[in-house]
Amino acid sequence: MNDLTLTRWWLVRHAPVDNPRGVIYGRSDLPAVFDDEATLARVAAMLPADAVAVTSHLSRSVESMKRLAGNFMDLSDIHIVPELAEQDFGAWEGLCWDDIPAPQTQAFWDDYAHAQPPEGESFGQLIDRVNPVFRALNRHYTGKNIVAVVHGGTIRAILAGILGLAPERALMFDIPPLSVTRLDYLDAPDNAGWRIGGINLGGVG
């Protein structure tokens, strides 16, 4: 057992966004709202102080990291990884669903795991974007604690990768704001693999 290396991830979905119109947002940089102090404190208490800090480049990810961990983690060197951003909805970004012609939305919902919005990406493409970078980070930071404040789609994509799930299966996970998904990577000389410590711990209900 002394030869076992444990790499532990805390995947946190960012705080709720300020989106009163209910527009479609993925790559759009909508700001997060930090008015739920109780949930912020509860989630912060779950996170380790001796961790690598990882976010996407979007402000709701970076600012959520600062609000959650700024008092006890060293955030002087946040590892900002654009590839961990949310699914890109292309030309639909900033629109409400009712703004899009019905035939387009119907075609999307008929195969929403694989359908690609105009100028955007499908959820399947998000899985393909996120997982090579996630695996590279896991190798780079082997043996460390890693707190990654990212996005709901990103967390679903990572779960799809480690569990070998089809895109439509991974979309069955509901990932609320400020929820924590904890993953362990156990690396031994003769074996290595993932263990899921919990999904949707502590977040907004």
C-alpha positions in Angstrom: 0.0 0.0 0.0 3.0 2.4 0.5 3.4 2.4 -3.3 -0.1 3.7 -3.8 -0.4 7.3 -5.1 -3.7 9.1 -4.5 -4.7 12.1 -6.6 -7.9 13.7 -5.2 -10.2 16.0 -7.2 -12.9 18.3 -5.9 -15.0 19.4 -8.9 -17.2 22.3 -7.9 -19.8 23.9 -10.2 -19.6 27.7 -10.0 -22.2 29.8 -8.1 -25.6 30.6 -9.8 -25.4 33.1 -12.6 -27.2 36.4 -12.9 -29.6 35.5 -15.7 -33.1 37.0 -15.2 -34.1 36.5 -18.8 -33.2 32.9 -18.8 -30.9 33.1 -21.9 -28.8 30.3 -23.2 -25.3 30.6 -22.0 -22.2 28.4 -22.3 -19.2 30.3 -23.5 -21.0 33.6 -22.6 -19.4 35.2 -19.6 -22.4 35.8 -17.4 -21.5 36.9 -13.9 -22.1 34.7 -10.9 -24.2 35.7 -7.9 -22.9 35.2 -4.4 -25.9 35.9 -2.2 -26.2 32.4 -0.6 -23.6 32.8 2.2 -24.7 29.6 4.0 -24.0 27.4 0.9 -20.8 29.2 0.2 -19.6 28.6 3.7 -20.7 24.9 3.7 -19.0 24.2 0.4 -15.8 26.1 1.4 -15.6 23.9 4.6 -15.4 20.8 2.4 -12.3 21.9 0.4 -8.7 21.3 1.4 -6.3 24.2 1.9 -3.3 22.4 0.4 -4.8 22.1 -3.1 -4.0 23.1 -6.6 -6.6 25.7 -7.9 -8.0 25.1 -11.3 -10.7 27.1 -13.2 -11.9 27.8 -16.7 -11.3 31.2 -18.1 -14.9 32.4 -17.6 -15.4 34.9 -14.7 -18.1 32.8 -13.0 -15.6 30.1 -12.6 -12.7 32.3 -11.5 -14.7 34.5 -9.1 -16.5 31.4 -7.6 -13.0 30.0 -6.8 -12.0 33.3 -5.1 -15.2 33.5 -3.1 -15.0 29.8 -2.0 -11.3 29.4 -1.3 -9.7 32.9 -1.1 -9.5 32.8 2.7 -7.6 29.6 3.1 -6.0 28.5 -0.3 -3.1 30.1 -2.1 -4.8 31.6 -5.1 -1.7 33.5 -6.4 -1.3 30.9 -9.2 -4.7 29.8 -10.3 -4.3 27.3 -13.2 -6.8 28.8 -15.8 -7.7 26.2 -18.4 -10.0 27.4 -21.2 -10.6 23.9 -22.4 -12.6 23.3 -19.2 -15.2 25.9 -20.1 -18.9 25.1 -20.6 -20.4 23.8 -23.8 -20.4 26.4 -26.6 -23.9 27.0 -27.9 -22.6 29.1 -30.8 -25.1 31.4 -32.5 -27.7 30.5 -29.8 -25.6 32.1 -27.0 -27.6 35.0 -25.4 -30.9 34.0 -26.9 -34.0 32.6 -25.2 -35.2 29.2 -26.5 -38.3 30.9 -27.8 -36.1 33.2 -30.0 -34.9 30.2 -32.0 -37.1 28.8 -34.8 -39.1 25.8 -33.6 -37.7 23.4 -36.3 -34.1 24.1 -35.0 -34.9 23.5 -31.4 -37.0 20.4 -32.2 -34.0 18.9 -34.1 -31.8 19.8 -31.2 -33.9 18.2 -28.5 -34.5 15.1 -30.6 -30.8 14.3 -30.2 -29.5 16.8 -27.7 -26.5 14.7 -26.7 -25.1 14.8 -30.2 -26.8 17.8 -31.9 -24.6 20.8 -32.7 -26.0 24.3 -32.4 -25.0 26.6 -35.3 -21.4 27.6 -34.9 -21.3 25.8 -31.5 -20.5 22.3 -30.3 -22.5 19.3 -29.2 -22.2 17.7 -25.8 -20.4 14.8 -27.3 -17.8 17.3 -28.6 -17.6 18.8 -25.2 -16.7 15.4 -23.8 -13.9 15.1 -26.4 -12.6 18.6 -25.6 -12.6 18.2 -21.8 -11.3 14.7 -21.1 -7.8 14.9 -22.8 -7.1 18.0 -20.8 -8.5 16.5 -17.6 -6.3 13.4 -18.0 -3.3 15.6 -18.6 -3.9 17.7 -15.5 -4.4 14.4 -13.5 -0.9 13.3 -14.7 0.7 16.7 -14.1 -0.6 17.0 -10.5 -0.3 13.4 -9.5 -0.4 12.8 -5.8 -2.0 16.2 -5.1 -5.3 17.6 -4.0 -7.0 19.5 -6.9 -9.9 21.9 -6.5 -11.4 22.7 -9.9 -14.3 25.2 -10.0 -15.8 24.7 -13.4 -19.2 24.1 -15.1 -22.1 21.7 -15.0 -21.4 20.4 -18.5 -17.7 20.1 -17.8 -18.4 17.9 -14.7 -20.8 15.7 -16.7 -18.2 15.4 -19.4 -15.6 14.3 -16.9 -18.0 11.7 -15.4 -18.7 10.4 -18.9 -15.0 10.0 -19.5 -14.1 8.1 -16.3 -17.2 6.0 -16.3 -17.2 5.3 -20.0 -20.7 6.7 -20.4 -22.4 7.6 -23.7 -23.2 11.3 -23.9 -26.9 10.8 -23.4 -26.2 8.9 -20.2 -23.9 11.5 -18.8 -26.6 14.1 -19.4 -28.8 12.3 -16.8 -26.6 13.8 -14.0 -28.1 17.0 -12.5 -25.2 19.1 -11.3 -26.5 22.0 -9.2 -24.6 25.3 -8.6 -21.9 25.0 -5.9 -22.2 21.2 -5.7 -19.0 19.2 -5.2 -18.1 16.0 -7.0 -15.2 14.3 -5.4 -13.0 11.9 -7.5 -10.0 9.9 -6.5 -7.4 8.5 -8.8 -5.6 5.5 -7.3 -2.3 4.7 -8.9 -0.4 1.5 -7.9 2.4 -0.3 -9.7 0.1 -3.1 -10.9 -3.2 -1.2 -11.2 -4.7 2.2 -11.5 -8.2 3.6 -11.7 -10.9 6.0 -10.5 -13.1 6.0 -7.4 -16.0 8.3 -7.0 -16.2 9.7 -3.5 -19.5 11.6 -4.0 -21.6 13.5 -6.6 -23.5 16.7 -5.8 -22.2 17.1 -2.3 -23.2 20.3 -0.5 -24.6 22.4 -3.3 -27.7 24.5 -4.0 -30.8 22.3 -4.0 
